[in-house]
């Protein structure tokens, strides 16, 4: 198994975790849909953006 395959698997698991957390969040339906699409369509970038600014996150 190559390093890129391992990295891809880790990102996939993290994205699935993020989408589950998004769906469990108290955000409204449309906000959940948008965040889920961002994480799904932009796997690594969407994950990072969700981590820092996703639903339920406090502003800096």
mmCIF file of the N, C-alpha and C atoms, coordinates in Angstrom:
data_MODEL
# 
_entry.id   MODEL 
# 
loop_
_atom_site.group_PDB 
_atom_site.id 
_atom_site.type_symbol 
_atom_site.label_atom_id 
_atom_site.label_alt_id 
_atom_site.label_comp_id 
_atom_site.label_asym_id 
_atom_site.label_entity_id 
_atom_site.label_seq_id 
_atom_site.pdbx_PDB_ins_code 
_atom_site.Cartn_x 
_atom_site.Cartn_y 
_atom_site.Cartn_z 
_atom_site.occupancy 
_atom_site.B_iso_or_equiv 
_atom_site.pdbx_formal_charge 
_atom_site.auth_seq_id 
_atom_site.auth_comp_id 
_atom_site.auth_asym_id 
_atom_site.auth_atom_id 
_atom_site.pdbx_PDB_model_num 
ATOM 1   N N  . UNK A 1 1  ? 0.846   -1.178 0.000  1.00 0.00 ? 1  UNK A N  1 
ATOM 2   C CA . UNK A 1 1  ? 0.000   0.000  0.000  1.00 0.00 ? 1  UNK A CA 1 
ATOM 3   C C  . UNK A 1 1  ? 0.891   1.241  0.000  1.00 0.00 ? 1  UNK A C  1 
ATOM 4   N N  . UNK A 1 2  ? 0.611   2.152  -0.896 1.00 0.00 ? 2  UNK A N  1 
ATOM 5   C CA . UNK A 1 2  ? 1.453   3.337  -1.020 1.00 0.00 ? 2  UNK A CA 1 
ATOM 6   C C  . UNK A 1 2  ? 1.019   4.424  -0.033 1.00 0.00 ? 2  UNK A C  1 
ATOM 7   N N  . UNK A 1 3  ? 1.902   5.406  0.121  1.00 0.00 ? 3  UNK A N  1 
ATOM 8   C CA . UNK A 1 3  ? 1.602   6.519  1.025  1.00 0.00 ? 3  UNK A CA 1 
ATOM 9   C C  . UNK A 1 3  ? 0.393   7.317  0.547  1.00 0.00 ? 3  UNK A C  1 
ATOM 10  N N  . UNK A 1 4  ? 0.238   7.462  -0.773 1.00 0.00 ? 4  UNK A N  1 
ATOM 11  C CA . UNK A 1 4  ? -0.907  8.224  -1.276 1.00 0.00 ? 4  UNK A CA 1 
ATOM 12  C C  . UNK A 1 4  ? -2.223  7.496  -0.988 1.00 0.00 ? 4  UNK A C  1 
ATOM 13  N N  . UNK A 1 5  ? -2.211  6.177  -1.039 1.00 0.00 ? 5  UNK A N  1 
ATOM 14  C CA . UNK A 1 5  ? -3.421  5.415  -0.720 1.00 0.00 ? 5  UNK A CA 1 
ATOM 15  C C  . UNK A 1 5  ? -3.768  5.550  0.760  1.00 0.00 ? 5  UNK A C  1 
ATOM 16  N N  . UNK A 1 6  ? -2.764  5.509  1.607  1.00 0.00 ? 6  UNK A N  1 
ATOM 17  C CA . UNK A 1 6  ? -2.992  5.664  3.048  1.00 0.00 ? 6  UNK A CA 1 
ATOM 18  C C  . UNK A 1 6  ? -3.514  7.070  3.345  1.00 0.00 ? 6  UNK A C  1 
ATOM 19  N N  . UNK A 1 7  ? -2.899  8.079  2.721  1.00 0.00 ? 7  UNK A N  1 
ATOM 20  C CA . UNK A 1 7  ? -3.352  9.460  2.907  1.00 0.00 ? 7  UNK A CA 1 
ATOM 21  C C  . UNK A 1 7  ? -4.779  9.658  2.423  1.00 0.00 ? 7  UNK A C  1 
ATOM 22  N N  . UNK A 1 8  ? -5.109  9.075  1.279  1.00 0.00 ? 8  UNK A N  1 
ATOM 23  C CA . UNK A 1 8  ? -6.469  9.181  0.750  1.00 0.00 ? 8  UNK A CA 1 
ATOM 24  C C  . UNK A 1 8  ? -7.476  8.523  1.685  1.00 0.00 ? 8  UNK A C  1 
ATOM 25  N N  . UNK A 1 9  ? -7.103  7.382  2.247  1.00 0.00 ? 9  UNK A N  1 
ATOM 26  C CA . UNK A 1 9  ? -7.988  6.691  3.184  1.00 0.00 ? 9  UNK A CA 1 
ATOM 27  C C  . UNK A 1 9  ? -8.217  7.529  4.444  1.00 0.00 ? 9  UNK A C  1 
ATOM 28  N N  . UNK A 1 10 ? -7.164  8.144  4.946  1.00 0.00 ? 10 UNK A N  1 
ATOM 29  C CA . UNK A 1 10 ? -7.283  8.985  6.141  1.00 0.00 ? 10 UNK A CA 1 
ATOM 30  C C  . UNK A 1 10 ? -8.196  10.181 5.865  1.00 0.00 ? 10 UNK A C  1 
ATOM 31  N N  . UNK A 1 11 ? -8.039  10.801 4.705  1.00 0.00 ? 11 UNK A N  1 
ATOM 32  C CA . UNK A 1 11 ? -8.893  11.936 4.337  1.00 0.00 ? 11 UNK A CA 1 
ATOM 33  C C  . UNK A 1 11 ? -10.343 11.482 4.193  1.00 0.00 ? 11 UNK A C  1 
ATOM 34  N N  . UNK A 1 12 ? -10.559 10.311 3.604  1.00 0.00 ? 12 UNK A N  1 
ATOM 35  C CA . UNK A 1 12 ? -11.914 9.783  3.456  1.00 0.00 ? 12 UNK A CA 1 
ATOM 36  C C  . UNK A 1 12 ? -12.574 9.568  4.817  1.00 0.00 ? 12 UNK A C  1 
ATOM 37  N N  . UNK A 1 13 ? -11.850 8.964  5.736  1.00 0.00 ? 13 UNK A N  1 
ATOM 38  C CA . UNK A 1 13 ? -12.388 8.729  7.080  1.00 0.00 ? 13 UNK A CA 1 
ATOM 39  C C  . UNK A 1 13 ? -12.683 10.062 7.775  1.00 0.00 ? 13 UNK A C  1 
ATOM 40  N N  . UNK A 1 14 ? -11.783 11.021 7.651  1.00 0.00 ? 14 UNK A N  1 
ATOM 41  C CA . UNK A 1 14 ? -11.988 12.337 8.270  1.00 0.00 ? 14 UNK A CA 1 
ATOM 42  C C  . UNK A 1 14 ? -13.193 13.045 7.653  1.00 0.00 ? 14 UNK A C  1 
ATOM 43  N N  . UNK A 1 15 ? -13.372 12.921 6.339  1.00 0.00 ? 15 UNK A N  1 
ATOM 44  C CA . UNK A 1 15 ? -14.523 13.543 5.682  1.00 0.00 ? 15 UNK A CA 1 
ATOM 45  C C  . UNK A 1 15 ? -15.833 12.908 6.146  1.00 0.00 ? 15 UNK A C  1 
ATOM 46  N N  . UNK A 1 16 ? -15.849 11.598 6.274  1.00 0.00 ? 16 UNK A N  1 
ATOM 47  C CA . UNK A 1 16 ? -17.051 10.918 6.763  1.00 0.00 ? 16 UNK A CA 1 
ATOM 48  C C  . UNK A 1 16 ? -17.369 11.380 8.182  1.00 0.00 ? 16 UNK A C  1 
ATOM 49  N N  . UNK A 1 17 ? -16.349 11.480 9.018  1.00 0.00 ? 17 UNK A N  1 
ATOM 50  C CA . UNK A 1 17 ? -16.538 11.973 10.388 1.00 0.00 ? 17 UNK A CA 1 
ATOM 51  C C  . UNK A 1 17 ? -17.105 13.395 10.366 1.00 0.00 ? 17 UNK A C  1 
ATOM 52  N N  . UNK A 1 18 ? -16.542 14.259 9.514  1.00 0.00 ? 18 UNK A N  1 
ATOM 53  C CA . UNK A 1 18 ? -17.002 15.650 9.437  1.00 0.00 ? 18 UNK A CA 1 
ATOM 54  C C  . UNK A 1 18 ? -18.456 15.717 8.996  1.00 0.00 ? 18 UNK A C  1 
ATOM 55  N N  . UNK A 1 19 ? -18.831 14.930 8.006  1.00 0.00 ? 19 UNK A N  1 
ATOM 56  C CA . UNK A 1 19 ? -20.212 14.955 7.523  1.00 0.00 ? 19 UNK A CA 1 
ATOM 57  C C  . UNK A 1 19 ? -21.168 14.463 8.612  1.00 0.00 ? 19 UNK A C  1 
ATOM 58  N N  . UNK A 1 20 ? -20.780 13.446 9.353  1.00 0.00 ? 20 UNK A N  1 
ATOM 59  C CA . UNK A 1 20 ? -21.616 12.974 10.462 1.00 0.00 ? 20 UNK A CA 1 
ATOM 60  C C  . UNK A 1 20 ? -21.783 14.076 11.506 1.00 0.00 ? 20 UNK A C  1 
ATOM 61  N N  . UNK A 1 21 ? -20.687 14.773 11.831 1.00 0.00 ? 21 UNK A N  1 
ATOM 62  C CA . UNK A 1 21 ? -20.761 15.861 12.810 1.00 0.00 ? 21 UNK A CA 1 
ATOM 63  C C  . UNK A 1 21 ? -21.612 17.014 12.291 1.00 0.00 ? 21 UNK A C  1 
ATOM 64  N N  . UNK A 1 22 ? -21.532 17.286 10.999 1.00 0.00 ? 22 UNK A N  1 
ATOM 65  C CA . UNK A 1 22 ? -22.358 18.342 10.401 1.00 0.00 ? 22 UNK A CA 1 
ATOM 66  C C  . UNK A 1 22 ? -23.831 17.979 10.531 1.00 0.00 ? 22 UNK A C  1 
ATOM 67  N N  . UNK A 1 23 ? -24.172 16.740 10.221 1.00 0.00 ? 23 UNK A N  1 
ATOM 68  C CA . UNK A 1 23 ? -25.568 16.317 10.283 1.00 0.00 ? 23 UNK A CA 1 
ATOM 69  C C  . UNK A 1 23 ? -26.101 16.294 11.713 1.00 0.00 ? 23 UNK A C  1 
ATOM 70  N N  . UNK A 1 24 ? -25.244 16.088 12.685 1.00 0.00 ? 24 UNK A N  1 
ATOM 71  C CA . UNK A 1 24 ? -25.650 16.083 14.095 1.00 0.00 ? 24 UNK A CA 1 
ATOM 72  C C  . UNK A 1 24 ? -25.674 17.488 14.701 1.00 0.00 ? 24 UNK A C  1 
ATOM 73  N N  . UNK A 1 25 ? -25.144 18.476 14.003 1.00 0.00 ? 25 UNK A N  1 
ATOM 74  C CA . UNK A 1 25 ? -25.052 19.833 14.543 1.00 0.00 ? 25 UNK A CA 1 
ATOM 75  C C  . UNK A 1 25 ? -26.435 20.482 14.619 1.00 0.00 ? 25 UNK A C  1 
ATOM 76  N N  . UNK A 1 26 ? -26.564 21.538 15.427 1.00 0.00 ? 26 UNK A N  1 
ATOM 77  C CA . UNK A 1 26 ? -27.854 22.225 15.551 1.00 0.00 ? 26 UNK A CA 1 
ATOM 78  C C  . UNK A 1 26 ? -28.143 23.199 14.398 1.00 0.00 ? 26 UNK A C  1 
ATOM 79  N N  . UNK A 1 27 ? -27.325 23.199 13.372 1.00 0.00 ? 27 UNK A N  1 
ATOM 80  C CA . UNK A 1 27 ? -27.504 24.118 12.244 1.00 0.00 ? 27 UNK A CA 1 
ATOM 81  C C  . UNK A 1 27 ? -28.806 23.805 11.502 1.00 0.00 ? 27 UNK A C  1 
ATOM 82  N N  . UNK A 1 28 ? -29.275 24.772 10.742 1.00 0.00 ? 28 UNK A N  1 
ATOM 83  C CA . UNK A 1 28 ? -30.491 24.604 9.944  1.00 0.00 ? 28 UNK A CA 1 
ATOM 84  C C  . UNK A 1 28 ? -30.221 23.657 8.774  1.00 0.00 ? 28 UNK A C  1 
ATOM 85  N N  . UNK A 1 29 ? -31.272 23.186 8.128  1.00 0.00 ? 29 UNK A N  1 
ATOM 86  C CA . UNK A 1 29 ? -31.168 22.215 7.046  1.00 0.00 ? 29 UNK A CA 1 
ATOM 87  C C  . UNK A 1 29 ? -30.311 22.664 5.874  1.00 0.00 ? 29 UNK A C  1 
ATOM 88  N N  . UNK A 1 30 ? -30.516 23.891 5.407  1.00 0.00 ? 30 UNK A N  1 
ATOM 89  C CA . UNK A 1 30 ? -29.755 24.383 4.259  1.00 0.00 ? 30 UNK A CA 1 
ATOM 90  C C  . UNK A 1 30 ? -28.277 24.521 4.612  1.00 0.00 ? 30 UNK A C  1 
ATOM 91  N N  . UNK A 1 31 ? -27.998 25.004 5.810  1.00 0.00 ? 31 UNK A N  1 
ATOM 92  C CA . UNK A 1 31 ? -26.608 25.154 6.244  1.00 0.00 ? 31 UNK A CA 1 
ATOM 93  C C  . UNK A 1 31 ? -25.921 23.791 6.315  1.00 0.00 ? 31 UNK A C  1 
ATOM 94  N N  . UNK A 1 32 ? -26.619 22.789 6.807  1.00 0.00 ? 32 UNK A N  1 
ATOM 95  C CA . UNK A 1 32 ? -26.063 21.431 6.854  1.00 0.00 ? 32 UNK A CA 1 
ATOM 96  C C  . UNK A 1 32 ? -25.773 20.923 5.449  1.00 0.00 ? 32 UNK A C  1 
ATOM 97  N N  . UNK A 1 33 ? -26.704 21.172 4.533  1.00 0.00 ? 33 UNK A N  1 
ATOM 98  C CA . UNK A 1 33 ? -26.525 20.727 3.154  1.00 0.00 ? 33 UNK A CA 1 
ATOM 99  C C  . UNK A 1 33 ? -25.309 21.386 2.519  1.00 0.00 ? 33 UNK A C  1 
ATOM 100 N N  . UNK A 1 34 ? -25.180 22.694 2.696  1.00 0.00 ? 34 UNK A N  1 
ATOM 101 C CA . UNK A 1 34 ? -24.052 23.421 2.103  1.00 0.00 ? 34 UNK A CA 1 
ATOM 102 C C  . UNK A 1 34 ? -22.726 22.919 2.667  1.00 0.00 ? 34 UNK A C  1 
ATOM 103 N N  . UNK A 1 35 ? -22.632 22.780 3.996  1.00 0.00 ? 35 UNK A N  1 
ATOM 104 C CA . UNK A 1 35 ? -21.389 22.297 4.594  1.00 0.00 ? 35 UNK A CA 1 
ATOM 105 C C  . UNK A 1 35 ? -21.070 20.873 4.151  1.00 0.00 ? 35 UNK A C  1 
ATOM 106 N N  . UNK A 1 36 ? -22.084 20.033 4.065  1.00 0.00 ? 36 UNK A N  1 
ATOM 107 C CA . UNK A 1 36 ? -21.858 18.657 3.614  1.00 0.00 ? 36 UNK A CA 1 
ATOM 108 C C  . UNK A 1 36 ? -21.339 18.636 2.183  1.00 0.00 ? 36 UNK A C  1 
ATOM 109 N N  . UNK A 1 37 ? -21.899 19.474 1.325  1.00 0.00 ? 37 UNK A N  1 
ATOM 110 C CA . UNK A 1 37 ? -21.431 19.545 -0.063 1.00 0.00 ? 37 UNK A CA 1 
ATOM 111 C C  . UNK A 1 37 ? -20.008 20.076 -0.151 1.00 0.00 ? 37 UNK A C  1 
ATOM 112 N N  . UNK A 1 38 ? -19.681 21.072 0.658  1.00 0.00 ? 38 UNK A N  1 
ATOM 113 C CA . UNK A 1 38 ? -18.316 21.613 0.654  1.00 0.00 ? 38 UNK A CA 1 
ATOM 114 C C  . UNK A 1 38 ? -17.320 20.523 1.042  1.00 0.00 ? 38 UNK A C  1 
ATOM 115 N N  . UNK A 1 39 ? -17.612 19.787 2.097  1.00 0.00 ? 39 UNK A N  1 
ATOM 116 C CA . UNK A 1 39 ? -16.702 18.729 2.551  1.00 0.00 ? 39 UNK A CA 1 
ATOM 117 C C  . UNK A 1 39 ? -16.641 17.608 1.523  1.00 0.00 ? 39 UNK A C  1 
ATOM 118 N N  . UNK A 1 40 ? -17.778 17.269 0.910  1.00 0.00 ? 40 UNK A N  1 
ATOM 119 C CA . UNK A 1 40 ? -17.823 16.175 -0.060 1.00 0.00 ? 40 UNK A CA 1 
ATOM 120 C C  . UNK A 1 40 ? -17.126 16.534 -1.367 1.00 0.00 ? 40 UNK A C  1 
ATOM 121 N N  . UNK A 1 41 ? -17.354 17.748 -1.865 1.00 0.00 ? 41 UNK A N  1 
ATOM 122 C CA . UNK A 1 41 ? -16.810 18.141 -3.168 1.00 0.00 ? 41 UNK A CA 1 
ATOM 123 C C  . UNK A 1 41 ? -15.359 18.616 -3.106 1.00 0.00 ? 41 UNK A C  1 
ATOM 124 N N  . UNK A 1 42 ? -14.930 19.128 -1.971 1.00 0.00 ? 42 UNK A N  1 
ATOM 125 C CA . UNK A 1 42 ? -13.552 19.586 -1.786 1.00 0.00 ? 42 UNK A CA 1 
ATOM 126 C C  . UNK A 1 42 ? -12.973 18.854 -0.572 1.00 0.00 ? 42 UNK A C  1 
ATOM 127 N N  . UNK A 1 43 ? -12.633 17.581 -0.712 1.00 0.00 ? 43 UNK A N  1 
ATOM 128 C CA . UNK A 1 43 ? -12.322 16.751 0.457  1.00 0.00 ? 43 UNK A CA 1 
ATOM 129 C C  . UNK A 1 43 ? -11.319 17.345 1.442  1.00 0.00 ? 43 UNK A C  1 
ATOM 130 N N  . UNK A 1 44 ? -10.141 17.694 1.033  1.00 0.00 ? 44 UNK A N  1 
ATOM 131 C CA . UNK A 1 44 ? -9.146  18.182 1.987  1.00 0.00 ? 44 UNK A CA 1 
ATOM 132 C C  . UNK A 1 44 ? -9.413  19.634 2.371  1.00 0.00 ? 44 UNK A C  1 
ATOM 133 N N  . UNK A 1 45 ? -9.618  20.481 1.394  1.00 0.00 ? 45 UNK A N  1 
ATOM 134 C CA . UNK A 1 45 ? -9.874  21.900 1.665  1.00 0.00 ? 45 UNK A CA 1 
ATOM 135 C C  . UNK A 1 45 ? -11.177 22.081 2.442  1.00 0.00 ? 45 UNK A C  1 
ATOM 136 N N  . UNK A 1 46 ? -12.219 21.375 2.041  1.00 0.00 ? 46 UNK A N  1 
ATOM 137 C CA . UNK A 1 46 ? -13.494 21.470 2.735  1.00 0.00 ? 46 UNK A CA 1 
ATOM 138 C C  . UNK A 1 46 ? -13.398 21.026 4.176  1.00 0.00 ? 46 UNK A C  1 
ATOM 139 N N  . UNK A 1 47 ? -12.599 20.001 4.425  1.00 0.00 ? 47 UNK A N  1 
ATOM 140 C CA . UNK A 1 47 ? -12.400 19.512 5.788  1.00 0.00 ? 47 UNK A CA 1 
ATOM 141 C C  . UNK A 1 47 ? -11.722 20.563 6.659  1.00 0.00 ? 47 UNK A C  1 
ATOM 142 N N  . UNK A 1 48 ? -10.699 21.202 6.121  1.00 0.00 ? 48 UNK A N  1 
ATOM 143 C CA . UNK A 1 48 ? -9.969  22.227 6.874  1.00 0.00 ? 48 UNK A CA 1 
ATOM 144 C C  . UNK A 1 48 ? -10.876 23.433 7.147  1.00 0.00 ? 48 UNK A C  1 
ATOM 145 N N  . UNK A 1 49 ? -11.602 23.870 6.132  1.00 0.00 ? 49 UNK A N  1 
ATOM 146 C CA . UNK A 1 49 ? -12.499 25.016 6.304  1.00 0.00 ? 49 UNK A CA 1 
ATOM 147 C C  . UNK A 1 49 ? -13.591 24.676 7.317  1.00 0.00 ? 49 UNK A C  1 
ATOM 148 N N  . UNK A 1 50 ? -14.161 23.476 7.225  1.00 0.00 ? 50 UNK A N  1 
ATOM 149 C CA . UNK A 1 50 ? -15.190 23.068 8.190  1.00 0.00 ? 50 UNK A CA 1 
ATOM 150 C C  . UNK A 1 50 ? -14.630 23.046 9.608  1.00 0.00 ? 50 UNK A C  1 
ATOM 151 N N  . UNK A 1 51 ? -13.426 22.557 9.772  1.00 0.00 ? 51 UNK A N  1 
ATOM 152 C CA . UNK A 1 51 ? -12.829 22.458 11.105 1.00 0.00 ? 51 UNK A CA 1 
ATOM 153 C C  . UNK A 1 51 ? -12.738 23.830 11.777 1.00 0.00 ? 51 UNK A C  1 
ATOM 154 N N  . UNK A 1 52 ? -12.369 24.853 10.995 1.00 0.00 ? 52 UNK A N  1 
ATOM 155 C CA . UNK A 1 52 ? -12.184 26.184 11.573 1.00 0.00 ? 52 UNK A CA 1 
ATOM 156 C C  . UNK A 1 52 ? -13.449 27.049 11.565 1.00 0.00 ? 52 UNK A C  1 
ATOM 157 N N  . UNK A 1 53 ? -14.378 26.807 10.634 1.00 0.00 ? 53 UNK A N  1 
ATOM 158 C CA . UNK A 1 53 ? -15.514 27.723 10.498 1.00 0.00 ? 53 UNK A CA 1 
ATOM 159 C C  . UNK A 1 53 ? -16.858 27.027 10.359 1.00 0.00 ? 53 UNK A C  1 
ATOM 160 N N  . UNK A 1 54 ? -16.920 25.741 10.575 1.00 0.00 ? 54 UNK A N  1 
ATOM 161 C CA . UNK A 1 54 ? -18.153 24.985 10.372 1.00 0.00 ? 54 UNK A CA 1 
ATOM 162 C C  . UNK A 1 54 ? -19.265 25.361 11.330 1.00 0.00 ? 54 UNK A C  1 
ATOM 163 N N  . UNK A 1 55 ? -20.438 24.740 11.132 1.00 0.00 ? 55 UNK A N  1 
ATOM 164 C CA . UNK A 1 55 ? -21.575 25.054 11.994 1.00 0.00 ? 55 UNK A CA 1 
ATOM 165 C C  . UNK A 1 55 ? -21.269 24.711 13.444 1.00 0.00 ? 55 UNK A C  1 
ATOM 166 N N  . UNK A 1 56 ? -21.645 25.604 14.325 1.00 0.00 ? 56 UNK A N  1 
ATOM 167 C CA . UNK A 1 56 ? -21.407 25.389 15.747 1.00 0.00 ? 56 UNK A CA 1 
ATOM 168 C C  . UNK A 1 56 ? -20.057 25.888 16.224 1.00 0.00 ? 56 UNK A C  1 
ATOM 169 N N  . UNK A 1 57 ? -19.230 26.394 15.325 1.00 0.00 ? 57 UNK A N  1 
ATOM 170 C CA . UNK A 1 57 ? -17.918 26.919 15.718 1.00 0.00 ? 57 UNK A CA 1 
ATOM 171 C C  . UNK A 1 57 ? -18.077 28.356 16.171 1.00 0.00 ? 57 UNK A C  1 
ATOM 172 N N  . UNK A 1 58 ? -17.354 28.717 17.200 1.00 0.00 ? 58 UNK A N  1 
ATOM 173 C CA . UNK A 1 58 ? -17.388 30.092 17.691 1.00 0.00 ? 58 UNK A CA 1 
ATOM 174 C C  . UNK A 1 58 ? -16.439 30.949 16.856 1.00 0.00 ? 58 UNK A C  1 
ATOM 175 N N  . UNK A 1 59 ? -16.840 32.182 16.531 1.00 0.00 ? 59 UNK A N  1 
ATOM 176 C CA . UNK A 1 59 ? -15.937 33.063 15.788 1.00 0.00 ? 59 UNK A CA 1 
ATOM 177 C C  . UNK A 1 59 ? -14.711 33.417 16.625 1.00 0.00 ? 59 UNK A C  1 
ATOM 178 N N  . UNK A 1 60 ? -13.625 33.682 15.950 1.00 0.00 ? 60 UNK A N  1 
ATOM 179 C CA . UNK A 1 60 ? -12.367 34.000 16.644 1.00 0.00 ? 60 UNK A CA 1 
ATOM 180 C C  . UNK A 1 60 ? -12.442 35.333 17.333 1.00 0.00 ? 60 UNK A C  1 
# 
